[in-house]
Amino acid sequence: MKVHLLDDWYDTLRGLPCFKLLDGHDVTVWTDRAPDEATLAQRIATADAVVLYRDRTAITDTLAARLTGPQLIAMRGQHNHVDAEALTRAGILFCSHMAKDGPSTSTAELTFGLILSALRYLPEQIASARAGQWQGGAPLGRNVAGKRLGLYGYGAISSVVADFARAFGMEVQFWASDSGVSRARADGAPVAQSRTDFFATSDVVSIHKRLTPATKSEITLTDLMAMGPGSILVNTSRAGLIEADAVLAALNADRIGRAAIDVFSAEPMLDPGDALLSHPHVIPTPHIGFVTAEELNRQFTDIFTVVNAYAAGAPVQMINPAVWTDGQS
């Protein structure tokens, strides 16, 4: 089959062990983002199967209607960015491996690394050392031990971060959806007395929720303004969970002392002058929570297995199985 891999911006996939699963296929790897849907549709017009790199490309109804070649769209995980009904109308099978093989430890590790970096002013200390200013060119750091970490969201990744935090001597508390709070309390996990109390009493707030239409912008400026001066906000989930411009407003109002951000409203974020990216109290990373060799190999092993199952005539992980059933009748 002709298999096209989209949005591998840093050309990492060809170096993964799992890439050998595509041996025998005619593989094209796109290392840039198509500027518009018309260009993308033209690029993949000859493809039999298209592999999505997480949510870097949205499959809209207008894009699906333009696709005349691909018979399979394959990915892994949640797929709010894919219009499955539009793909069904276009007669294109959509398969997503809905993995239940444990949390992304790579994201949890980055989260805690950002917490350490923010509390100890590591970017500033590194810059100070390189500038020849020994222990004096950066603000005084703070201990991790004894701080209270507020985890917004009660799921697999936040639970791993909680374990890391406790190992470093942090106190942990949770806040989440009504169902998440109920599960946390049933598990005996510490839950804040209220939403306001959660933001007001956490030295560090770290966000761990999926972005869905229901969770979009659910963290508001009011929430962030309840945080104490000098507090730290960490977001390795999705920028859209927070009300637009709320982080910047809270930073400029000196409510949040620092923000460590791995996710941005527009990605890739290529404007060095962006107000949030360039803010002196922001530690930015380029959405690398899941970008480790081990995590990418795990994820794309699942996706390439989906591609091979389709090639063998026995597709798996079908989201719109009616397309396959109708095509076989």
Phi and psi restraints in degrees (value plus and minus 20) as a CYANA .aco file:
   2 LYS   PHI    -108.7   -68.7
   2 LYS   PSI      94.3   134.3
   3 VAL   PHI    -134.7   -94.7
   3 VAL   PSI     104.5   144.5
   4 HIS   PHI    -130.1   -90.1
   4 HIS   PSI     109.8   149.8
   5 LEU   PHI    -126.4   -86.4
   5 LEU   PSI     102.7   142.7
   6 LEU   PHI    -114.6   -74.6
   6 LEU   PSI     130.7   170.7
   7 ASP   PHI      40.4    80.4
   7 ASP   PSI      11.9    51.9
   8 ASP   PHI    -104.8   -64.8
   8 ASP   PSI      51.5    91.5
   9 TRP   PHI     -76.7   -36.7
   9 TRP   PSI     -50.4   -10.4
  10 TYR   PHI    -131.1   -91.1
  10 TYR   PSI      -5.2    34.8
  11 ASP   PHI      31.6    71.6
  11 ASP   PSI      29.9    69.9
  12 THR   PHI    -112.8   -72.8
  12 THR   PSI     -46.4    -6.4
  13 LEU   PHI     -87.6   -47.6
  13 LEU   PSI     -55.2   -15.2
  14 ARG   PHI     -83.7   -43.7
  14 ARG   PSI     -41.2    -1.2
  15 GLY   PHI    -111.7   -71.7
  15 GLY   PSI     -20.9    19.1
  16 LEU   PHI    -104.7   -64.7
  16 LEU   PSI     126.4   166.4
  17 PRO   PHI     -75.2   -35.2
  17 PRO   PSI     -57.0   -17.0
  18 CYS   PHI     -87.4   -47.4
  18 CYS   PSI     -34.8     5.2
  19 PHE   PHI     -81.0   -41.0
  19 PHE   PSI     -44.2    -4.2
  20 LYS   PHI     -84.7   -44.7
  20 LYS   PSI     -38.5     1.5
  21 LEU   PHI     -84.3   -44.3
  21 LEU   PSI     -38.8     1.2
  22 LEU   PHI    -114.5   -74.5
  22 LEU   PSI     -13.7    26.3
  23 ASP   PHI     -75.8   -35.8
  23 ASP   PSI     115.4   155.4
  24 GLY   PHI      77.7   117.7
  24 GLY   PSI     -36.3     3.7
  25 HIS   PHI    -116.3   -76.3
  25 HIS   PSI     137.2   177.2
  26 ASP   PHI    -110.4   -70.4
  26 ASP   PSI      83.8   123.8
  27 VAL   PHI    -126.5   -86.5
  27 VAL   PSI     112.1   152.1
  28 THR   PHI    -139.7   -99.7
  28 THR   PSI     107.8   147.8
  29 VAL   PHI    -130.7   -90.7
  29 VAL   PSI     102.1   142.1
  30 TRP   PHI    -116.3   -76.3
  30 TRP   PSI     101.6   141.6
  31 THR   PHI    -124.5   -84.5
  31 THR   PSI      -9.4    30.6
  32 ASP   PHI    -154.3  -114.3
  32 ASP   PSI     146.4   186.4
  33 ARG   PHI    -111.1   -71.1
  33 ARG   PSI     110.8   150.8
  34 ALA   PHI     -83.5   -43.5
  34 ALA   PSI     118.4   158.4
  35 PRO   PHI     -89.8   -49.8
  35 PRO   PSI     -41.1    -1.1
  36 ASP   PHI    -179.5  -139.5
  36 ASP   PSI     151.7   191.7
  37 GLU   PHI     -87.4   -47.4
  37 GLU   PSI     -55.1   -15.1
  38 ALA   PHI     -82.8   -42.8
  38 ALA   PSI     -63.0   -23.0
  39 THR   PHI     -85.3   -45.3
  39 THR   PSI     -62.3   -22.3
  40 LEU   PHI     -82.5   -42.5
  40 LEU   PSI     -66.0   -26.0
  41 ALA   PHI     -80.0   -40.0
  41 ALA   PSI     -58.2   -18.2
  42 GLN   PHI     -88.3   -48.3
  42 GLN   PSI     -59.9   -19.9
  43 ARG   PHI     -78.7   -38.7
  43 ARG   PSI     -62.2   -22.2
  44 ILE   PHI    -123.7   -83.7
  44 ILE   PSI      -1.2    38.8
  45 ALA   PHI     -82.2   -42.2
  45 ALA   PSI     -48.5    -8.5
  46 THR   PHI    -116.4   -76.4
  46 THR   PSI     -19.8    20.2
  47 ALA   PHI     -95.9   -55.9
  47 ALA   PSI     124.6   164.6
  48 ASP   PHI    -108.4   -68.4
  48 ASP   PSI     -57.3   -17.3
  49 ALA   PHI    -154.8  -114.8
  49 ALA   PSI     121.7   161.7
  50 VAL   PHI    -142.3  -102.3
  50 VAL   PSI     109.2   149.2
  51 VAL   PHI    -123.8   -83.8
  51 VAL   PSI     106.6   146.6
  52 LEU   PHI    -110.7   -70.7
  52 LEU   PSI     120.1   160.1
  53 TYR   PHI    -114.4   -74.4
  53 TYR   PSI      69.0   109.0
  54 ARG   PHI      31.6    71.6
  54 ARG   PSI    -149.1  -109.1
  55 ASP   PHI    -126.7   -86.7
  55 ASP   PSI       7.4    47.4
  56 ARG   PHI     -89.6   -49.6
  56 ARG   PSI     -47.1    -7.1
  57 THR   PHI    -140.2  -100.2
  57 THR   PSI     107.7   147.7
  58 ALA   PHI    -109.1   -69.1
  58 ALA   PSI     112.6   152.6
  59 ILE   PHI    -117.7   -77.7
  59 ILE   PSI      78.8   118.8
  60 THR   PHI    -111.0   -71.0
  60 THR   PSI     153.6   193.6
  61 ASP   PHI     -85.9   -45.9
  61 ASP   PSI     -55.8   -15.8
  62 THR   PHI     -90.5   -50.5
  62 THR   PSI     -57.1   -17.1
  63 LEU   PHI     -88.2   -48.2
  63 LEU   PSI     -64.8   -24.8
  64 ALA   PHI     -77.1   -37.1
  64 ALA   PSI     -58.7   -18.7
  65 ALA   PHI     -87.8   -47.8
  65 ALA   PSI     -42.7    -2.7
  66 ARG   PHI    -104.3   -64.3
  66 ARG   PSI     -35.9     4.1
  67 LEU   PHI    -102.1   -62.1
  67 LEU   PSI      91.8   131.8
  68 THR   PHI    -125.0   -85.0
  68 THR   PSI     -37.6     2.4
  69 GLY   PHI    -119.7   -79.7
  69 GLY   PSI     -75.5   -35.5
  70 PRO   PHI     -78.9   -38.9
  70 PRO   PSI     118.2   158.2
  71 GLN   PHI    -128.5   -88.5
  71 GLN   PSI     -31.3     8.7
  72 LEU   PHI    -160.7  -120.7
  72 LEU   PSI     113.0   153.0
  73 ILE   PHI    -133.4   -93.4
  73 ILE   PSI     103.7   143.7
  74 ALA   PHI    -144.3  -104.3
  74 ALA   PSI     121.1   161.1
  75 MET   PHI    -179.0  -139.0
  75 MET   PSI    -189.2  -149.2
  76 ARG   PHI    -156.5  -116.5
  76 ARG   PSI     116.3   156.3
  77 GLY   PHI      73.2   113.2
  77 GLY   PSI    -181.9  -141.9
  78 GLN   PHI     -84.3   -44.3
  78 GLN   PSI     129.1   169.1
  79 HIS   PHI    -159.8  -119.8
  79 HIS   PSI      30.3    70.3
  80 ASN   PHI     -86.8   -46.8
  80 ASN   PSI     -38.1     1.9
  81 HIS   PHI    -108.1   -68.1
  81 HIS   PSI     -17.2    22.8
  82 VAL   PHI    -135.8   -95.8
  82 VAL   PSI     106.2   146.2
  83 ASP   PHI    -106.3   -66.3
  83 ASP   PSI      70.0   110.0
  84 ALA   PHI     -83.4   -43.4
  84 ALA   PSI     -55.5   -15.5
  85 GLU   PHI     -85.1   -45.1
  85 GLU   PSI     -58.1   -18.1
  86 ALA   PHI     -85.5   -45.5
  86 ALA   PSI     -58.8   -18.8
  87 LEU   PHI     -85.0   -45.0
  87 LEU   PSI     -56.8   -16.8
  88 THR   PHI     -82.3   -42.3
  88 THR   PSI     -64.9   -24.9
  89 ARG   PHI     -81.8   -41.8
  89 ARG   PSI     -52.0   -12.0
  90 ALA   PHI    -102.7   -62.7
  90 ALA   PSI     -25.1    14.9
  91 GLY   PHI      54.5    94.5
  91 GLY   PSI       6.6    46.6
  92 ILE   PHI    -128.2   -88.2
  92 ILE   PSI     107.2   147.2
  93 LEU   PHI     -93.4   -53.4
  93 LEU   PSI     115.8   155.8
  94 PHE   PHI    -138.5   -98.5
  94 PHE   PSI     100.5   140.5
  95 CYS   PHI    -143.3  -103.3
  95 CYS   PSI     108.9   148.9
  96 SER   PHI    -153.1  -113.1
  96 SER   PSI     101.9   141.9
  97 HIS   PHI     -92.7   -52.7
  97 HIS   PSI      85.8   125.8
  98 MET   PHI    -105.6   -65.6
  98 MET   PSI      60.9   100.9
  99 ALA   PHI     -85.0   -45.0
  99 ALA   PSI     119.5   159.5
 100 LYS   PHI    -151.5  -111.5
 100 LYS   PSI      29.5    69.5
 101 ASP   PHI    -132.8   -92.8
 101 ASP   PSI      12.1    52.1
 102 GLY   PHI      79.9   119.9
 102 GLY   PSI     147.9   187.9
 103 PRO   PHI     -95.1   -55.1
 103 PRO   PSI     144.0   184.0
 104 SER   PHI     -98.1   -58.1
 104 SER   PSI      76.6   116.6
 105 THR   PHI     -85.1   -45.1
 105 THR   PSI     -46.8    -6.8
 106 SER   PHI     -83.4   -43.4
 106 SER   PSI     -59.8   -19.8
 107 THR   PHI     -88.0   -48.0
 107 THR   PSI     -61.3   -21.3
 108 ALA   PHI     -82.5   -42.5
 108 ALA   PSI     -60.4   -20.4
 109 GLU   PHI     -84.4   -44.4
 109 GLU   PSI     -64.3   -24.3
 110 LEU   PHI     -82.4   -42.4
 110 LEU   PSI     -61.7   -21.7
 111 THR   PHI     -74.9   -34.9
 111 THR   PSI     -68.7   -28.7
 112 PHE   PHI     -92.0   -52.0
 112 PHE   PSI     -51.2   -11.2
 113 GLY   PHI     -81.8   -41.8
 113 GLY   PSI     -59.0   -19.0
 114 LEU   PHI     -88.3   -48.3
 114 LEU   PSI     -55.8   -15.8
 115 ILE   PHI     -81.9   -41.9
 115 ILE   PSI     -67.5   -27.5
 116 LEU   PHI     -80.8   -40.8
 116 LEU   PSI     -63.4   -23.4
 117 SER   PHI     -82.7   -42.7
 117 SER   PSI     -60.4   -20.4
 118 ALA   PHI     -90.3   -50.3
 118 ALA   PSI     -64.1   -24.1
 119 LEU   PHI     -89.5   -49.5
 119 LEU   PSI     -53.4   -13.4
 120 ARG   PHI    -119.9   -79.9
 120 ARG   PSI     -13.3    26.7
 121 TYR   PHI      32.1    72.1
 121 TYR   PSI      27.2    67.2
 122 LEU   PHI     -83.8   -43.8
 122 LEU   PSI     -62.8   -22.8
 123 PRO   PHI     -79.0   -39.0
 123 PRO   PSI     -61.9   -21.9
 124 GLU   PHI     -88.5   -48.5
 124 GLU   PSI     -59.1   -19.1
 125 GLN   PHI     -86.9   -46.9
 125 GLN   PSI     -58.3   -18.3
 126 ILE   PHI     -84.4   -44.4
 126 ILE   PSI     -65.4   -25.4
 127 ALA   PHI     -82.7   -42.7
 127 ALA   PSI     -57.4   -17.4
 128 SER   PHI     -84.3   -44.3
 128 SER   PSI     -65.1   -25.1
 129 ALA   PHI     -83.1   -43.1
 129 ALA   PSI     -60.7   -20.7
 130 ARG   PHI     -89.9   -49.9
 130 ARG   PSI     -43.5    -3.5
 131 ALA   PHI    -109.0   -69.0
 131 ALA   PSI     -17.5    22.5
 132 GLY   PHI      60.2   100.2
 132 GLY   PSI      -1.9    38.1
 133 GLN   PHI    -124.7   -84.7
 133 GLN   PSI      84.7   124.7
 134 TRP   PHI    -109.7   -69.7
 134 TRP   PSI      94.3   134.3
 135 GLN   PHI      29.8    69.8
 135 GLN   PSI      42.6    82.6
 136 GLY   PHI    -198.0  -158.0
 136 GLY   PSI     -29.5    10.5
 137 GLY   PHI    -118.1   -78.1
 137 GLY   PSI      -8.2    31.8
 138 ALA   PHI    -165.9  -125.9
 138 ALA   PSI     139.9   179.9
 139 PRO   PHI     -81.8   -41.8
 139 PRO   PSI     139.4   179.4
 140 LEU   PHI     -93.6   -53.6
 140 LEU   PSI     106.1   146.1
 141 GLY   PHI     -93.3   -53.3
 141 GLY   PSI     150.5   190.5
 142 ARG   PHI    -146.3  -106.3
 142 ARG   PSI     129.7   169.7
 143 ASN   PHI     -84.4   -44.4
 143 ASN   PSI     128.2   168.2
 144 VAL   PHI    -100.1   -60.1
 144 VAL   PSI     -64.0   -24.0
 145 ALA   PHI     -79.4   -39.4
 145 ALA   PSI     114.8   154.8
 146 GLY   PHI      72.9   112.9
 146 GLY   PSI     -32.2     7.8
 147 LYS   PHI    -102.0   -62.0
 147 LYS   PSI     135.8   175.8
 148 ARG   PHI    -121.4   -81.4
 148 ARG   PSI     102.7   142.7
 149 LEU   PHI    -119.8   -79.8
 149 LEU   PSI     101.4   141.4
 150 GLY   PHI    -118.9   -78.9
 150 GLY   PSI      99.5   139.5
 151 LEU   PHI    -123.0   -83.0
 151 LEU   PSI      94.4   134.4
 152 TYR   PHI    -112.2   -72.2
 152 TYR   PSI      82.7   122.7
 153 GLY   PHI      99.8   139.8
 153 GLY   PSI     116.2   156.2
 154 TYR   PHI    -140.8  -100.8
 154 TYR   PSI      69.4   109.4
 155 GLY   PHI    -164.9  -124.9
 155 GLY   PSI    -183.9  -143.9
 156 ALA   PHI     -85.7   -45.7
 156 ALA   PSI     -65.9   -25.9
 157 ILE   PHI     -88.7   -48.7
 157 ILE   PSI     -63.8   -23.8
 158 SER   PHI     -82.4   -42.4
 158 SER   PSI     -51.8   -11.8
 159 SER   PHI     -87.1   -47.1
 159 SER   PSI     -57.8   -17.8
 160 VAL   PHI     -87.4   -47.4
 160 VAL   PSI     -63.4   -23.4
 161 VAL   PHI     -80.7   -40.7
 161 VAL   PSI     -58.9   -18.9
 162 ALA   PHI     -80.8   -40.8
 162 ALA   PSI     -60.5   -20.5
 163 ASP   PHI     -83.5   -43.5
 163 ASP   PSI     -63.9   -23.9
 164 PHE   PHI     -78.8   -38.8
 164 PHE   PSI     -65.5   -25.5
 165 ALA   PHI     -82.1   -42.1
 165 ALA   PSI     -64.9   -24.9
 166 ARG   PHI     -83.2   -43.2
 166 ARG   PSI     -56.7   -16.7
 167 ALA   PHI     -83.2   -43.2
 167 ALA   PSI     -46.2    -6.2
 168 PHE   PHI    -114.9   -74.9
 168 PHE   PSI     -13.9    26.1
 169 GLY   PHI      66.3   106.3
 169 GLY   PSI      -2.1    37.9
 170 MET   PHI    -106.9   -66.9
 170 MET   PSI     131.0   171.0
 171 GLU   PHI    -108.3   -68.3
 171 GLU   PSI     121.6   161.6
 172 VAL   PHI    -140.6  -100.6
 172 VAL   PSI     119.4   159.4
 173 GLN   PHI    -160.3  -120.3
 173 GLN   PSI     134.6   174.6
 174 PHE   PHI    -138.2   -98.2
 174 PHE   PSI     134.7   174.7
 175 TRP   PHI    -163.5  -123.5
 175 TRP   PSI     128.0   168.0
 176 ALA   PHI    -182.1  -142.1
 176 ALA   PSI    -189.3  -149.3
 177 SER   PHI     -83.6   -43.6
 177 SER   PSI     149.8   189.8
 178 ASP   PHI     -76.5   -36.5
 178 ASP   PSI     -63.4   -23.4
 179 SER   PHI     -88.5   -48.5
 179 SER   PSI     -57.1   -17.1
 180 GLY   PHI     -85.9   -45.9
 180 GLY   PSI     -61.9   -21.9
 181 VAL   PHI     -82.4   -42.4
 181 VAL   PSI     -60.5   -20.5
 182 SER   PHI     -83.5   -43.5
 182 SER   PSI     -63.2   -23.2
 183 ARG   PHI     -85.1   -45.1
 183 ARG   PSI     -60.9   -20.9
 184 ALA   PHI     -81.6   -41.6
 184 ALA   PSI     -66.7   -26.7
 185 ARG   PHI     -84.4   -44.4
 185 ARG   PSI     -58.5   -18.5
 186 ALA   PHI     -84.7   -44.7
 186 ALA   PSI     -51.5   -11.5
 187 ASP   PHI    -103.8   -63.8
 187 ASP   PSI     -23.9    16.1
 188 GLY   PHI      59.1    99.1
 188 GLY   PSI      -4.1    35.9
 189 ALA   PHI     -98.8   -58.8
 189 ALA   PSI     127.8   167.8
 190 PRO   PHI     -91.4   -51.4
 190 PRO   PSI     105.8   145.8
 191 VAL   PHI    -139.5   -99.5
 191 VAL   PSI     117.7   157.7
 192 ALA   PHI     -83.2   -43.2
 192 ALA   PSI     137.6   177.6
 193 GLN   PHI     -86.4   -46.4
 193 GLN   PSI     -50.9   -10.9
 194 SER   PHI    -179.0  -139.0
 194 SER   PSI     149.7   189.7
 195 ARG   PHI     -80.9   -40.9
 195 ARG   PSI     -66.5   -26.5
 196 THR   PHI     -81.7   -41.7
 196 THR   PSI     -62.7   -22.7
 197 ASP   PHI     -82.3   -42.3
 197 ASP   PSI     -57.8   -17.8
 198 PHE   PHI     -77.7   -37.7
 198 PHE   PSI     -71.0   -31.0
 199 PHE   PHI     -90.8   -50.8
 199 PHE   PSI     -54.9   -14.9
 200 ALA   PHI     -94.8   -54.8
 200 ALA   PSI     -47.5    -7.5
 201 THR   PHI    -127.9   -87.9
 201 THR   PSI     -17.5    22.5
 202 SER   PHI    -113.9   -73.9
 202 SER   PSI     108.1   148.1
 203 ASP   PHI     -90.6   -50.6
 203 ASP   PSI     -55.1   -15.1
 204 VAL   PHI    -151.1  -111.1
 204 VAL   PSI     111.9   151.9
 205 VAL   PHI    -133.4   -93.4
 205 VAL   PSI     105.7   145.7
 206 SER   PHI    -142.1  -102.1
 206 SER   PSI     112.3   152.3
 207 ILE   PHI    -119.4   -79.4
 207 ILE   PSI     111.3   151.3
 208 HIS   PHI    -164.6  -124.6
 208 HIS   PSI      56.1    96.1
 209 LYS   PHI    -159.9  -119.9
 209 LYS   PSI     139.1   179.1
 210 ARG   PHI    -101.6   -61.6
 210 ARG   PSI     126.2   166.2
 211 LEU   PHI    -108.7   -68.7
 211 LEU   PSI      97.9   137.9
 212 THR   PHI    -152.6  -112.6
 212 THR   PSI     150.0   190.0
 213 PRO   PHI     -74.6   -34.6
 213 PRO   PSI     -52.7   -12.7
 214 ALA   PHI     -96.0   -56.0
 214 ALA   PSI     -48.0    -8.0
 215 THR   PHI    -119.3   -79.3
 215 THR   PSI     -24.9    15.1
 216 LYS   PHI     -79.6   -39.6
 216 LYS   PSI     108.5   148.5
 217 SER   PHI      39.8    79.8
 217 SER   PSI       4.5    44.5
 218 GLU   PHI     -94.7   -54.7
 218 GLU   PSI     -40.8    -0.8
 219 ILE   PHI    -111.7   -71.7
 219 ILE   PSI      98.4   138.4
 220 THR   PHI    -124.6   -84.6
 220 THR   PSI     151.4   191.4
 221 LEU   PHI     -81.6   -41.6
 221 LEU   PSI     -55.4   -15.4
 222 THR   PHI     -78.6   -38.6
 222 THR   PSI     -62.4   -22.4
 223 ASP   PHI     -79.9   -39.9
 223 ASP   PSI     -68.7   -28.7
 224 LEU   PHI     -88.8   -48.8
 224 LEU   PSI     -52.9   -12.9
 225 MET   PHI     -91.8   -51.8
 225 MET   PSI     -32.9     7.1
 226 ALA   PHI    -101.0   -61.0
 226 ALA   PSI     -33.8     6.2
 227 MET   PHI     -91.0   -51.0
 227 MET   PSI     132.1   172.1
 228 GLY   PHI     -97.7   -57.7
 228 GLY   PSI     129.2   169.2
 229 PRO   PHI     -75.3   -35.3
 229 PRO   PSI     115.6   155.6
 230 GLY   PHI      68.2   108.2
 230 GLY   PSI     -23.7    16.3
 231 SER   PHI     -93.1   -53.1
 231 SER   PSI     146.5   186.5
 232 ILE   PHI    -144.1  -104.1
 232 ILE   PSI     115.2   155.2
 233 LEU   PHI    -131.4   -91.4
 233 LEU   PSI     110.9   150.9
 234 VAL   PHI    -142.2  -102.2
 234 VAL   PSI     110.3   150.3
 235 ASN   PHI    -152.6  -112.6
 235 ASN   PSI      87.7   127.7
 236 THR   PHI    -135.0   -95.0
 236 THR   PSI      -3.9    36.1
 237 SER   PHI    -119.2   -79.2
 237 SER   PSI    -107.7   -67.7
 238 ARG   PHI    -168.5  -128.5
 238 ARG   PSI     120.3   160.3
 239 ALA   PHI     -83.8   -43.8
 239 ALA   PSI     -53.7   -13.7
 240 GLY   PHI     -86.8   -46.8
 240 GLY   PSI     -30.2     9.8
 241 LEU   PHI     -90.1   -50.1
 241 LEU   PSI     -40.7    -0.7
 242 ILE   PHI    -127.1   -87.1
 242 ILE   PSI     118.3   158.3
 243 GLU   PHI     -70.9   -30.9
 243 GLU   PSI     117.5   157.5
 244 ALA   PHI     -73.6   -33.6
 244 ALA   PSI     112.2   152.2
 245 ASP   PHI      47.9    87.9
 245 ASP   PSI     -15.1    24.9
 246 ALA   PHI     -88.7   -48.7
 246 ALA   PSI     -58.9   -18.9
 247 VAL   PHI     -83.4   -43.4
 247 VAL   PSI     -65.6   -25.6
 248 LEU   PHI     -82.3   -42.3
 248 LEU   PSI     -62.4   -22.4
 249 ALA   PHI     -84.3   -44.3
 249 ALA   PSI     -61.3   -21.3
 250 ALA   PHI     -88.9   -48.9
 250 ALA   PSI     -55.9   -15.9
 251 LEU   PHI     -84.5   -44.5
 251 LEU   PSI     -66.3   -26.3
 252 ASN   PHI     -89.4   -49.4
 252 ASN   PSI     -41.9    -1.9
 253 ALA   PHI    -109.2   -69.2
 253 ALA   PSI     -17.6    22.4
 254 ASP   PHI      42.5    82.5
 254 ASP   PSI       7.7    47.7
 255 ARG   PHI    -104.6   -64.6
 255 ARG   PSI     -67.8   -27.8
 256 ILE   PHI    -110.7   -70.7
 256 ILE   PSI     109.9   149.9
 257 GLY   PHI     -95.9   -55.9
 257 GLY   PSI     -61.6   -21.6
 258 ARG   PHI    -168.9  -128.9
 258 ARG   PSI     132.4   172.4
 259 ALA   PHI    -149.5  -109.5
 259 ALA   PSI     111.9   151.9
 260 ALA   PHI    -131.6   -91.6
 260 ALA   PSI      95.0   135.0
 261 ILE   PHI    -147.1  -107.1
 261 ILE   PSI     105.2   145.2
 262 ASP   PHI    -125.7   -85.7
 262 ASP   PSI     -26.4    13.6
 263 VAL   PHI    -153.0  -113.0
 263 VAL   PSI     120.7   160.7
 264 PHE   PHI    -150.5  -110.5
 264 PHE   PSI     138.7   178.7
 265 SER   PHI     -85.8   -45.8
 265 SER   PSI     -49.3    -9.3
 266 ALA   PHI    -143.5  -103.5
 266 ALA   PSI     102.1   142.1
 267 GLU   PHI    -151.6  -111.6
 267 GLU   PSI     119.9   159.9
 268 PRO   PHI     -90.7   -50.7
 268 PRO   PSI     123.5   163.5
 269 MET   PHI    -108.1   -68.1
 269 MET   PSI      85.5   125.5
 270 LEU   PHI    -133.0   -93.0
 270 LEU   PSI     -15.9    24.1
 271 ASP   PHI    -117.0   -77.0
 271 ASP   PSI      83.9   123.9
 272 PRO   PHI     -84.4   -44.4
 272 PRO   PSI     -36.4     3.6
 273 GLY   PHI    -113.0   -73.0
 273 GLY   PSI     -15.7    24.3
 274 ASP   PHI     -74.9   -34.9
 274 ASP   PSI     116.8   156.8
 275 ALA   PHI     -80.1   -40.1
 275 ALA   PSI     -56.7   -16.7
 276 LEU   PHI    -100.9   -60.9
 276 LEU   PSI     -65.8   -25.8
 277 LEU   PHI     -78.7   -38.7
 277 LEU   PSI     -58.0   -18.0
 278 SER   PHI    -115.3   -75.3
 278 SER   PSI     -18.4    21.6
 279 HIS   PHI     -83.6   -43.6
 279 HIS   PSI     115.4   155.4
 280 PRO   PHI     -84.6   -44.6
 280 PRO   PSI     -38.5     1.5
 281 HIS   PHI    -124.6   -84.6
 281 HIS   PSI      -1.3    38.7
 282 VAL   PHI    -133.4   -93.4
 282 VAL   PSI     113.9   153.9
 283 ILE   PHI    -122.3   -82.3
 283 ILE   PSI      85.1   125.1
 284 PRO   PHI    -118.6   -78.6
 284 PRO   PSI     120.2   160.2
 285 THR   PHI    -149.5  -109.5
 285 THR   PSI     130.9   170.9
 286 PRO   PHI    -108.4   -68.4
 286 PRO   PSI      42.1    82.1
 287 HIS   PHI      28.7    68.7
 287 HIS   PSI      41.9    81.9
 288 ILE   PHI    -130.7   -90.7
 288 ILE   PSI      -7.8    32.2
 289 GLY   PHI     -74.3   -34.3
 289 GLY   PSI     -60.3   -20.3
 290 PHE   PHI    -119.9   -79.9
 290 PHE   PSI     -20.2    19.8
 291 VAL   PHI    -112.8   -72.8
 291 VAL   PSI      60.4   100.4
 292 THR   PHI    -151.4  -111.4
 292 THR   PSI     138.8   178.8
 293 ALA   PHI     -79.0   -39.0
 293 ALA   PSI     -61.5   -21.5
 294 GLU   PHI     -88.2   -48.2
 294 GLU   PSI     -63.9   -23.9
 295 GLU   PHI     -89.3   -49.3
 295 GLU   PSI     -63.8   -23.8
 296 LEU   PHI     -83.8   -43.8
 296 LEU   PSI     -59.0   -19.0
 297 ASN   PHI     -84.6   -44.6
 297 ASN   PSI     -58.7   -18.7
 298 ARG   PHI     -83.0   -43.0
 298 ARG   PSI     -66.8   -26.8
 299 GLN   PHI     -88.3   -48.3
 299 GLN   PSI     -65.3   -25.3
 300 PHE   PHI    -100.1   -60.1
 300 PHE   PSI     -38.2     1.8
 301 THR   PHI     -79.6   -39.6
 301 THR   PSI     -64.5   -24.5
 302 ASP   PHI     -83.3   -43.3
 302 ASP   PSI     -63.7   -23.7
 303 ILE   PHI     -87.6   -47.6
 303 ILE   PSI     -65.8   -25.8
 304 PHE   PHI     -86.6   -46.6
 304 PHE   PSI     -49.3    -9.3
 305 THR   PHI     -84.8   -44.8
 305 THR   PSI     -57.5   -17.5
 306 VAL   PHI     -82.9   -42.9
 306 VAL   PSI     -63.8   -23.8
 307 VAL   PHI     -80.6   -40.6
 307 VAL   PSI     -65.2   -25.2
 308 ASN   PHI     -88.0   -48.0
 308 ASN   PSI     -53.9   -13.9
 309 ALA   PHI     -83.9   -43.9
 309 ALA   PSI     -61.5   -21.5
 310 TYR   PHI     -84.4   -44.4
 310 TYR   PSI     -63.3   -23.3
 311 ALA   PHI     -81.5   -41.5
 311 ALA   PSI     -50.4   -10.4
 312 ALA   PHI    -103.6   -63.6
 312 ALA   PSI     -21.7    18.3
 313 GLY   PHI      63.9   103.9
 313 GLY   PSI      -4.6    35.4
 314 ALA   PHI    -155.2  -115.2
 314 ALA   PSI      47.9    87.9
 315 PRO   PHI     -81.2   -41.2
 315 PRO   PSI     129.1   169.1
 316 VAL   PHI    -148.1  -108.1
 316 VAL   PSI     146.7   186.7
 317 GLN   PHI      36.8    76.8
 317 GLN   PSI      19.3    59.3
 318 MET   PHI     -96.5   -56.5
 318 MET   PSI     108.7   148.7
 319 ILE   PHI    -110.2   -70.2
 319 ILE   PSI     -53.8   -13.8
 320 ASN   PHI    -143.5  -103.5
 320 ASN   PSI      48.9    88.9
 321 PRO   PHI     -81.3   -41.3
 321 PRO   PSI     -39.3     0.7
 322 ALA   PHI     -80.6   -40.6
 322 ALA   PSI     -50.4   -10.4
 323 VAL   PHI     -81.8   -41.8
 323 VAL   PSI     -64.2   -24.2
 324 TRP   PHI     -88.8   -48.8
 324 TRP   PSI     -64.2   -24.2
 325 THR   PHI     -81.3   -41.3
 325 THR   PSI     -65.6   -25.6
 326 ASP   PHI     -84.8   -44.8
 326 ASP   PSI     -57.0   -17.0
 327 GLY   PHI     -89.9   -49.9
 327 GLY   PSI     -44.4    -4.4
 328 GLN   PHI    -110.6   -70.6
 328 GLN   PSI     -33.5     6.5
